[in-house]
Amino acid sequence: MVIVPLISVITPVYDGGQRYLRDAYDSLTRQELPEGWSWEWIIQEDGRTGRPAEALPPDPRIHYAAGERGGAGIARTLGLARATGAVVRALDADDLLTEGALHRDITELTAHPEAGWCISSALDLLPDGHLVPGPYDPPPGPLSYAALRAAYEADRFPVVGTHLAVRSDLLTLVGGWPALPALEALALVLTCAALAPGRMISQPGGIYRKHAAQMTAHPEYRHEPEFATLRTAILSRLDALEHTEWRWTRSPKGN
């Protein structure tokens, strides 16, 4: 496998969700990467309208495609099929990268070749413009599967799954993001943690925009039957992975 010093940022978007894309792009263009590295932005529309493309500037680093509607998880995974980087970084259409976020992701994975993934803390952007740190941010360093699963089962998940950076071979190995109607980013973090060592970066790597259109942000959603089904699906998959005792290890020739 040829190692490409490229980080592929993958963003799903639906028709109507493009209102924030230019802000996301601006945060991406402000990134300074380690020497020799570059980025590409893989945008996958969840649908075939083509209208989100109209919000994008002409930039050869942007790769846009549309597909049948299936939800954000499926859109992300379709985007993964077009990614060419050694590292994949998640970014939602309505979120922002903080200054230096991609540099820290790459540096963390370079410094810890045994790690398959890393994730950074997040800042919540409230509708009134205030930035608020996450309530359960873990300390920097190794981030264990046991700690993440225990936190999830206690309904205190400490990280934002849409700020994950993962080696592309590990992400491809697990099949990308699970085809769930919600919580697919959280589920992917738990899946990666079940298979590979991970790292926590304490410096915020993203700004998570809070707004009314986010389904899972509403407290009442947790009482819906679908939410219980999602939890069962996620935990069942984790149980199966634990039972196999299968672990990802980085090949000396891999990325």
NUROKE-703694 format. One line per 8 residues: number of its first residue (from 1); their letters; for each residue y, z, x of N, C-alpha, C. Coordinates in nm, 3 decimals. Example, Ala and Ser with C-alpha at 12.3 -4.5 7.8 and 13.67 -1.06 7.14 Angstrom:
1	AS	-0.569,0.780,1.319,-0.450,0.780,1.230,-0.330,0.780,1.320  -0.225,0.708,1.285,-0.106,0.714,1.367,0.003,0.787,1.290
***
This chain:
1	MVIVPLIS	-0.120,0.000,0.083,0.000,0.000,0.000,0.126,0.000,0.087  0.216,-0.088,0.059,0.341,-0.094,0.132,0.439,0.009,0.075  0.491,0.094,0.161,0.584,0.197,0.117,0.724,0.138,0.112  0.784,0.143,-0.004,0.919,0.091,-0.022,1.015,0.208,-0.033  1.112,0.219,0.058,1.208,0.331,0.050,1.309,0.309,-0.063  1.255,0.312,-0.183,1.332,0.284,-0.304,1.299,0.390,-0.406  1.398,0.438,-0.478,1.376,0.531,-0.588,1.407,0.457,-0.717  1.308,0.455,-0.806,1.320,0.384,-0.933,1.360,0.483,-1.041
9	VITPVYDG	1.478,0.466,-1.095,1.527,0.552,-1.203,1.492,0.485,-1.335  1.415,0.555,-1.418,1.367,0.496,-1.543,1.436,0.561,-1.663  1.492,0.477,-1.749,1.567,0.524,-1.865,1.521,0.451,-1.990  1.473,0.525,-2.091,1.446,0.463,-2.221,1.572,0.466,-2.306  1.589,0.366,-2.391,1.706,0.364,-2.478,1.670,0.292,-2.608  1.727,0.337,-2.717,1.707,0.271,-2.846,1.841,0.213,-2.891  1.837,0.123,-2.987,1.960,0.064,-3.039,2.044,0.174,-3.104  2.161,0.196,-3.053,2.247,0.305,-3.096,2.260,0.411,-2.989
17	GQRYLRDA	2.163,0.420,-2.901,2.167,0.519,-2.793,2.242,0.472,-2.671  2.293,0.347,-2.677,2.359,0.291,-2.559,2.501,0.343,-2.539  2.550,0.426,-2.629,2.690,0.471,-2.619,2.717,0.550,-2.492  2.611,0.609,-2.433,2.630,0.688,-2.312,2.584,0.615,-2.186  2.532,0.495,-2.199,2.473,0.428,-2.083,2.572,0.406,-1.969  2.695,0.375,-2.002,2.793,0.351,-1.896,2.819,0.479,-1.816  2.821,0.594,-1.885,2.837,0.721,-1.814,2.720,0.746,-1.720  2.599,0.716,-1.768,2.480,0.733,-1.684,2.488,0.643,-1.562
25	YDSLTRQE	2.531,0.519,-1.585,2.545,0.423,-1.475,2.647,0.472,-1.372  2.759,0.521,-1.419,2.862,0.569,-1.328,2.810,0.684,-1.241  2.729,0.773,-1.302,2.673,0.884,-1.224,2.573,0.832,-1.122  2.508,0.721,-1.153,2.411,0.661,-1.061,2.482,0.594,-0.943  2.591,0.525,-0.970,2.662,0.456,-0.862,2.729,0.554,-0.765  2.748,0.677,-0.807,2.808,0.778,-0.718,2.706,0.843,-0.625  2.578,0.809,-0.639,2.475,0.870,-0.556,2.479,0.815,-0.414  2.468,0.906,-0.318,2.452,0.868,-0.178,2.310,0.904,-0.137
33	LPEGWSWE	2.235,0.806,-0.087,2.094,0.825,-0.057,2.072,0.842,0.093  1.956,0.897,0.130,1.923,0.903,0.274,1.923,0.764,0.336  1.943,0.759,0.465,1.952,0.631,0.534,1.826,0.547,0.511  1.847,0.421,0.477,1.736,0.329,0.455,1.688,0.323,0.312  1.732,0.417,0.227,1.687,0.419,0.088,1.786,0.348,-0.003  1.736,0.299,-0.115,1.819,0.240,-0.218,1.761,0.276,-0.354  1.833,0.238,-0.461,1.783,0.269,-0.595,1.780,0.144,-0.682  1.696,0.150,-0.783,1.695,0.051,-0.890,1.695,0.128,-1.021
41	WIIQEDGR	1.752,0.066,-1.124,1.760,0.130,-1.255,1.679,0.047,-1.353  1.568,0.103,-1.395,1.479,0.038,-1.490,1.514,0.089,-1.630  1.569,0.002,-1.714,1.605,0.039,-1.850,1.511,-0.031,-1.947  1.444,0.048,-2.029,1.349,-0.007,-2.125,1.396,0.026,-2.266  1.427,-0.079,-2.343,1.466,-0.054,-2.481,1.343,-0.025,-2.565  1.354,0.078,-2.648,1.250,0.109,-2.746,1.282,0.026,-2.870  1.247,-0.100,-2.864,1.284,-0.196,-2.967,1.320,-0.329,-2.902  1.353,-0.426,-2.985,1.379,-0.562,-2.935,1.516,-0.616,-2.976
49	TGRPAEAL	1.613,-0.529,-3.001,1.742,-0.579,-3.047,1.821,-0.643,-2.934  1.804,-0.594,-2.812,1.882,-0.643,-2.699,2.022,-0.588,-2.694  2.061,-0.512,-2.796,2.200,-0.464,-2.801,2.234,-0.363,-2.690  2.142,-0.275,-2.650,2.179,-0.186,-2.539,2.218,-0.260,-2.412  2.163,-0.379,-2.393,2.197,-0.456,-2.272,2.345,-0.491,-2.268  2.407,-0.501,-2.384,2.549,-0.537,-2.389,2.638,-0.428,-2.330  2.586,-0.306,-2.320,2.665,-0.195,-2.265,2.652,-0.185,-2.114  2.572,-0.271,-2.053,2.544,-0.262,-1.910,2.631,-0.357,-1.830
57	PPDPRIHY	2.679,-0.312,-1.715,2.758,-0.401,-1.629,2.667,-0.496,-1.553  2.722,-0.604,-1.499,2.642,-0.694,-1.415,2.614,-0.628,-1.279  2.491,-0.593,-1.255,2.453,-0.525,-1.132,2.308,-0.564,-1.104  2.279,-0.626,-0.992,2.142,-0.672,-0.964,2.041,-0.558,-0.951  2.090,-0.435,-0.940,1.998,-0.321,-0.931,1.951,-0.274,-1.068  2.008,-0.330,-1.174,1.969,-0.295,-1.312,1.865,-0.395,-1.362  1.755,-0.343,-1.414,1.648,-0.428,-1.467,1.619,-0.383,-1.610  1.660,-0.465,-1.703,1.650,-0.432,-1.846,1.540,-0.513,-1.911
65	AAGERGGA	1.468,-0.449,-2.003,1.368,-0.521,-2.082,1.358,-0.452,-2.218  1.308,-0.525,-2.316,1.289,-0.473,-2.450,1.141,-0.483,-2.486  1.100,-0.405,-2.586,0.960,-0.407,-2.629,0.948,-0.351,-2.769  0.827,-0.354,-2.821,0.804,-0.299,-2.954,0.837,-0.151,-2.958  0.886,-0.104,-3.071,0.920,0.037,-3.084,0.795,0.122,-3.082  0.799,0.231,-3.007,0.685,0.321,-2.999,0.723,0.460,-2.957  0.853,0.481,-2.933,0.899,0.612,-2.889,0.935,0.612,-2.742  1.003,0.719,-2.700,1.054,0.726,-2.563,0.943,0.728,-2.459
73	GIARTLGL	0.831,0.796,-2.490,0.723,0.804,-2.393,0.666,0.667,-2.361  0.642,0.587,-2.464,0.589,0.452,-2.443,0.692,0.365,-2.372  0.818,0.378,-2.409,0.922,0.300,-2.341,0.929,0.335,-2.193  0.922,0.462,-2.160,0.924,0.503,-2.018,0.807,0.440,-1.943  0.689,0.445,-2.005,0.570,0.393,-1.937,0.576,0.242,-1.921  0.632,0.172,-2.018,0.654,0.029,-2.001,0.751,0.003,-1.886  0.852,0.087,-1.874,0.943,0.075,-1.761,0.874,0.099,-1.628  0.780,0.194,-1.627,0.706,0.224,-1.504,0.632,0.100,-1.453
81	ARATGAVV	0.584,0.017,-1.544,0.511,-0.104,-1.504,0.599,-0.199,-1.424  0.731,-0.187,-1.439,0.824,-0.276,-1.367,0.886,-0.209,-1.245  0.857,-0.081,-1.224,0.917,-0.007,-1.112,0.848,-0.042,-0.981  0.925,-0.049,-0.875,0.870,-0.086,-0.744,0.896,0.022,-0.638  0.955,0.133,-0.675,0.991,0.235,-0.577,0.877,0.327,-0.540  0.891,0.393,-0.427,0.795,0.493,-0.383,0.805,0.620,-0.466  0.923,0.642,-0.522,0.950,0.760,-0.605,1.011,0.712,-0.736  0.970,0.777,-0.844,1.026,0.748,-0.976,1.105,0.869,-1.022
89	RALDADDL	1.225,0.846,-1.071,1.311,0.954,-1.121,1.341,0.927,-1.268  1.320,1.027,-1.351,1.352,1.015,-1.493,1.501,1.039,-1.515  1.557,0.966,-1.610,1.697,0.986,-1.651,1.710,0.937,-1.794  1.746,1.025,-1.886,1.767,0.984,-2.024,1.899,0.907,-2.037  1.907,0.823,-2.139,2.026,0.740,-2.158,2.152,0.823,-2.182  2.136,0.943,-2.238,2.253,1.026,-2.268,2.274,1.137,-2.167  2.202,1.133,-2.055,2.219,1.234,-1.951,2.294,1.177,-1.831  2.324,1.263,-1.736,2.398,1.226,-1.616,2.330,1.284,-1.494
97	LTEGALHR	2.341,1.214,-1.382,2.299,1.269,-1.254,2.415,1.344,-1.191  2.385,1.457,-1.131,2.489,1.528,-1.057,2.503,1.465,-0.918  2.613,1.496,-0.853,2.637,1.442,-0.720,2.526,1.487,-0.624  2.468,1.390,-0.554,2.364,1.420,-0.456,2.226,1.443,-0.512  2.206,1.422,-0.641,2.077,1.453,-0.704,1.963,1.372,-0.643  1.980,1.240,-0.632,1.872,1.157,-0.580,1.846,1.185,-0.432  1.951,1.214,-0.358,1.936,1.249,-0.216,1.849,1.373,-0.203  1.873,1.473,-0.287,1.794,1.596,-0.280,1.650,1.571,-0.320
105	DITELTAH	1.627,1.488,-0.422,1.490,1.456,-0.462,1.413,1.393,-0.347  1.472,1.291,-0.286,1.405,1.220,-0.177,1.383,1.312,-0.058  1.485,1.390,-0.023,1.474,1.480,0.091,1.365,1.585,0.068  1.356,1.637,-0.053,1.255,1.739,-0.083,1.114,1.682,-0.068  1.091,1.563,-0.121,0.957,1.504,-0.112,0.926,1.457,0.030  1.027,1.417,0.104,1.005,1.378,0.244,0.971,1.499,0.329  1.038,1.610,0.304,1.015,1.732,0.382,0.883,1.800,0.346  0.831,1.770,0.228,0.707,1.833,0.182,0.609,1.724,0.138
113	PEAGWCIS	0.546,1.657,0.233,0.460,1.542,0.200,0.340,1.579,0.114  0.305,1.707,0.111,0.193,1.748,0.026,0.230,1.754,-0.122  0.359,1.757,-0.152,0.406,1.768,-0.290,0.404,1.632,-0.358  0.354,1.630,-0.481,0.352,1.506,-0.557,0.475,1.486,-0.641  0.551,1.593,-0.662,0.666,1.584,-0.750,0.764,1.695,-0.719  0.885,1.680,-0.768,0.985,1.787,-0.761,1.073,1.776,-0.885  1.141,1.882,-0.913,1.230,1.884,-1.029,1.347,1.975,-0.998  1.461,1.943,-1.050,1.582,2.021,-1.022,1.627,2.094,-1.147
121	SALDLLPD	1.705,2.195,-1.127,1.763,2.267,-1.240,1.863,2.176,-1.311  1.900,2.214,-1.431,1.987,2.131,-1.513,2.106,2.211,-1.564  2.210,2.138,-1.596,2.325,2.195,-1.665,2.331,2.137,-1.805  2.341,2.222,-1.905,2.356,2.175,-2.043,2.503,2.143,-2.069  2.528,2.023,-2.117,2.663,1.984,-2.157,2.675,2.005,-2.308  2.750,2.104,-2.347,2.765,2.137,-2.488,2.867,2.043,-2.554  2.861,2.029,-2.686,2.956,1.939,-2.755,3.102,1.972,-2.727  3.133,2.099,-2.695,3.272,2.134,-2.668,3.314,2.107,-2.524
129	GHLVPGPY	3.221,2.049,-2.445,3.254,2.013,-2.308,3.215,2.114,-2.203  3.169,2.231,-2.243,3.130,2.333,-2.147,2.994,2.299,-2.084  2.981,2.333,-1.954,2.855,2.319,-1.883,2.791,2.457,-1.869  2.664,2.467,-1.908,2.594,2.595,-1.909,2.462,2.579,-1.834  2.433,2.667,-1.736,2.305,2.657,-1.665,2.189,2.697,-1.755  2.071,2.649,-1.720,1.952,2.683,-1.797,1.921,2.831,-1.790  1.864,2.887,-1.896,1.841,3.032,-1.900,1.721,3.079,-1.819  1.630,2.987,-1.782,1.505,3.030,-1.718,1.481,2.962,-1.584
137	DPPPGPLS	1.588,2.919,-1.515,1.571,2.843,-1.391,1.483,2.918,-1.290  1.376,2.855,-1.241,1.293,2.918,-1.138,1.364,2.920,-1.003  1.318,3.003,-0.911,1.375,3.001,-0.776,1.333,2.875,-0.702  1.407,2.837,-0.598,1.369,2.717,-0.523,1.238,2.737,-0.448  1.172,2.625,-0.420,1.046,2.631,-0.347,0.929,2.585,-0.432  0.808,2.626,-0.396,0.690,2.583,-0.472,0.700,2.625,-0.618  0.658,2.535,-0.706,0.660,2.563,-0.850,0.518,2.541,-0.900  0.451,2.650,-0.933,0.308,2.643,-0.961,0.278,2.602,-1.104
145	YAALRAAY	0.162,2.542,-1.119,0.113,2.506,-1.253,0.095,2.630,-1.339  0.039,2.736,-1.281,0.013,2.858,-1.358,0.142,2.914,-1.417  0.248,2.914,-1.336,0.376,2.967,-1.384,0.434,2.879,-1.494  0.424,2.748,-1.478,0.478,2.656,-1.578,0.401,2.665,-1.709  0.270,2.672,-1.699,0.191,2.679,-1.823,0.216,2.810,-1.895  0.222,2.920,-1.820,0.248,3.049,-1.884,0.385,3.048,-1.953  0.484,2.986,-1.888,0.617,2.980,-1.947,0.616,2.893,-2.073  0.541,2.784,-2.071,0.533,2.697,-2.189,0.467,2.770,-2.305
153	EADRFPVV	0.359,2.839,-2.278,0.289,2.910,-2.384,0.374,3.023,-2.441  0.466,3.077,-2.359,0.558,3.182,-2.406,0.684,3.124,-2.468  0.692,2.990,-2.480,0.808,2.920,-2.535,0.933,2.949,-2.453  0.915,2.951,-2.321,1.027,2.973,-2.229,1.018,2.872,-2.114  0.994,2.745,-2.149,0.975,2.646,-2.043,1.101,2.640,-1.957  1.086,2.651,-1.825,1.204,2.676,-1.741,1.277,2.554,-1.688  1.223,2.433,-1.708,1.285,2.314,-1.650,1.301,2.206,-1.756  1.387,2.108,-1.726,1.410,1.994,-1.815,1.327,1.877,-1.762
161	GTHLAVRS	1.229,1.834,-1.841,1.136,1.732,-1.795,1.200,1.599,-1.763  1.315,1.571,-1.821,1.382,1.443,-1.796,1.457,1.442,-1.663  1.442,1.547,-1.582,1.500,1.549,-1.447,1.391,1.552,-1.341  1.274,1.502,-1.376,1.159,1.499,-1.285,1.170,1.382,-1.187  1.133,1.408,-1.062,1.113,1.303,-0.962,0.968,1.313,-0.916  0.896,1.201,-0.917,0.752,1.204,-0.891,0.712,1.083,-0.808  0.616,1.103,-0.720,0.567,0.991,-0.641,0.503,0.889,-0.736  0.530,0.763,-0.711,0.489,0.660,-0.807,0.338,0.650,-0.820
169	DLLTLVGG	0.263,0.678,-0.712,0.118,0.668,-0.725,0.062,0.778,-0.814  0.118,0.898,-0.806,0.074,1.006,-0.894,0.108,0.974,-1.039  0.227,0.924,-1.062,0.269,0.891,-1.198,0.184,0.780,-1.257  0.152,0.681,-1.176,0.067,0.572,-1.223,-0.075,0.622,-1.249  -0.121,0.712,-1.164,-0.256,0.768,-1.178,-0.275,0.839,-1.311  -0.174,0.911,-1.358,-0.188,0.985,-1.484,-0.154,0.898,-1.605  -0.121,0.771,-1.581,-0.095,0.680,-1.692,0.047,0.683,-1.743  0.139,0.738,-1.663,0.278,0.746,-1.708,0.299,0.860,-1.804
177	WPALPALE	0.394,0.841,-1.892,0.427,0.944,-1.990,0.330,0.938,-2.108  0.287,1.052,-2.160,0.195,1.048,-2.275,0.263,0.991,-2.398  0.183,0.926,-2.482,0.235,0.860,-2.603,0.248,0.963,-2.714  0.344,1.053,-2.699,0.373,1.156,-2.798,0.507,1.124,-2.864  0.527,1.167,-2.989,0.654,1.139,-3.056,0.770,1.224,-3.005  0.738,1.328,-2.929,0.840,1.415,-2.870,0.773,1.497,-2.760  0.853,1.563,-2.677,0.803,1.652,-2.571,0.722,1.579,-2.464  0.731,1.446,-2.460,0.651,1.373,-2.362,0.697,1.400,-2.219
185	ALALVLTC	0.826,1.427,-2.198,0.874,1.455,-2.063,0.825,1.591,-2.016  0.827,1.689,-2.104,0.773,1.821,-2.072,0.624,1.811,-2.043  0.551,1.736,-2.125,0.407,1.721,-2.106,0.375,1.657,-1.972  0.458,1.562,-1.928,0.433,1.498,-1.800,0.451,1.597,-1.685  0.553,1.681,-1.692,0.571,1.782,-1.587,0.448,1.870,-1.576  0.396,1.917,-1.690,0.278,2.002,-1.689,0.156,1.928,-1.635  0.142,1.800,-1.671,0.030,1.721,-1.621,0.037,1.705,-1.470  0.154,1.670,-1.419,0.172,1.656,-1.274,0.145,1.789,-1.203
193	AALAPGRM	0.192,1.898,-1.262,0.172,2.030,-1.202,0.025,2.068,-1.200  -0.051,2.026,-1.301,-0.193,2.057,-1.306,-0.271,1.985,-1.197  -0.216,1.875,-1.145,-0.289,1.791,-1.051,-0.235,1.797,-0.909  -0.108,1.832,-0.891,-0.047,1.819,-0.759,0.055,1.930,-0.735  0.072,1.972,-0.610,0.177,2.070,-0.579,0.314,2.013,-0.614  0.404,2.100,-0.658,0.539,2.058,-0.693,0.642,2.151,-0.634  0.766,2.107,-0.637,0.876,2.182,-0.576,0.992,2.194,-0.675  1.058,2.308,-0.670,1.178,2.333,-0.749,1.301,2.322,-0.660
201	ISQPGGIY	1.398,2.246,-0.707,1.528,2.236,-0.639,1.628,2.314,-0.723  1.687,2.415,-0.664,1.773,2.504,-0.743,1.908,2.442,-0.776  1.956,2.352,-0.691,2.086,2.291,-0.718,2.071,2.194,-0.835  2.158,2.201,-0.936,2.142,2.114,-1.052,2.137,1.966,-1.014  2.039,1.897,-1.072,2.022,1.755,-1.044,2.061,1.667,-1.161  2.092,1.729,-1.274,2.126,1.650,-1.390,2.204,1.729,-1.492  2.273,1.658,-1.576,2.349,1.718,-1.686,2.283,1.671,-1.815  2.234,1.768,-1.891,2.160,1.742,-2.014,2.256,1.754,-2.130
209	RKHAAQMT	2.283,1.641,-2.192,2.382,1.636,-2.298,2.322,1.686,-2.430  2.379,1.792,-2.485,2.333,1.848,-2.613,2.411,1.784,-2.726  2.340,1.730,-2.826,2.408,1.674,-2.942,2.315,1.675,-3.062  2.369,1.650,-3.178,2.297,1.668,-3.303,2.182,1.570,-3.321  2.183,1.458,-3.249,2.079,1.358,-3.268,1.947,1.394,-3.202  1.945,1.502,-3.124,1.822,1.542,-3.057,1.732,1.618,-3.154  1.620,1.558,-3.188,1.529,1.617,-3.286,1.475,1.752,-3.242  1.429,1.760,-3.117,1.364,1.883,-3.072,1.464,1.994,-3.042
217	AHPEYRHE	1.594,1.962,-3.044,1.694,2.065,-3.019,1.717,2.156,-3.139  1.672,2.112,-3.256,1.693,2.192,-3.377,1.587,2.301,-3.387  1.626,2.427,-3.401,1.528,2.537,-3.408,1.426,2.518,-3.518  1.466,2.459,-3.630,1.373,2.443,-3.742,1.259,2.347,-3.709  1.279,2.259,-3.607,1.172,2.166,-3.572,1.048,2.240,-3.524  1.067,2.357,-3.464,0.954,2.433,-3.413,0.863,2.485,-3.524  0.912,2.480,-3.646,0.831,2.525,-3.759,0.765,2.409,-3.833  0.789,2.287,-3.786,0.727,2.171,-3.849,0.581,2.159,-3.806
225	PEFATLRT	0.494,2.111,-3.894,0.353,2.090,-3.856,0.338,2.001,-3.732  0.427,1.902,-3.719,0.418,1.812,-3.604,0.433,1.888,-3.473  0.518,1.990,-3.471,0.539,2.065,-3.347,0.412,2.135,-3.305  0.342,2.196,-3.400,0.215,2.262,-3.369,0.112,2.161,-3.318  0.112,2.042,-3.378,0.019,1.938,-3.334,0.051,1.892,-3.192  0.179,1.880,-3.161,0.219,1.843,-3.026,0.171,1.945,-2.924  0.189,2.072,-2.954,0.145,2.178,-2.862,-0.006,2.170,-2.841  -0.079,2.147,-2.948,-0.225,2.136,-2.936,-0.263,2.018,-2.847
233	AILSRLDA	-0.196,1.905,-2.867,-0.225,1.786,-2.787,-0.197,1.812,-2.639  -0.086,1.875,-2.610,-0.048,1.902,-2.471,-0.145,2.000,-2.406  -0.173,2.110,-2.474,-0.260,2.213,-2.416,-0.404,2.164,-2.404  -0.450,2.082,-2.497,-0.586,2.028,-2.489,-0.601,1.939,-2.366  -0.499,1.860,-2.340,-0.504,1.774,-2.221,-0.506,1.857,-2.094  -0.427,1.961,-2.090,-0.424,2.048,-1.973,-0.557,2.118,-1.953  -0.617,2.163,-2.063,-0.748,2.229,-2.053,-0.852,2.133,-1.995  -0.847,2.007,-2.038,-0.942,1.908,-1.987,-0.922,1.885,-1.838
241	LEHTEWRW	-0.797,1.879,-1.795,-0.769,1.859,-1.653,-0.818,1.979,-1.572  -0.795,2.098,-1.622,-0.843,2.217,-1.552,-0.995,2.215,-1.540  -1.063,2.173,-1.646,-1.208,2.172,-1.648,-1.265,2.076,-1.544  -1.198,1.964,-1.521,-1.248,1.867,-1.424,-1.227,1.915,-1.280  -1.131,2.005,-1.258,-1.094,2.052,-1.124,-1.053,1.935,-1.034  -0.997,1.833,-1.096,-0.952,1.714,-1.024,-0.813,1.739,-0.969  -0.789,1.704,-0.841,-0.660,1.725,-0.779,-0.614,1.599,-0.709  -0.483,1.574,-0.715,-0.422,1.463,-0.642,-0.395,1.509,-0.500
249	TRSPKGN	-0.426,1.426,-0.404,-0.390,1.453,-0.265,-0.326,1.328,-0.208  -0.232,1.347,-0.122,-0.157,1.234,-0.068,-0.230,1.172,0.048  -0.258,1.045,0.038,-0.323,0.973,0.145,-0.224,0.951,0.260  -0.271,0.955,0.385,-0.181,0.927,0.499,-0.116,0.790,0.488  -0.179,0.697,0.414,-0.123,0.563,0.398,-0.044,0.549,0.269  -0.044,0.654,0.187,0.024,0.647,0.058,0.170,0.679,0.071  0.239,0.679,-0.050,0.382,0.706,-0.045,0.405,0.855,-0.057
***
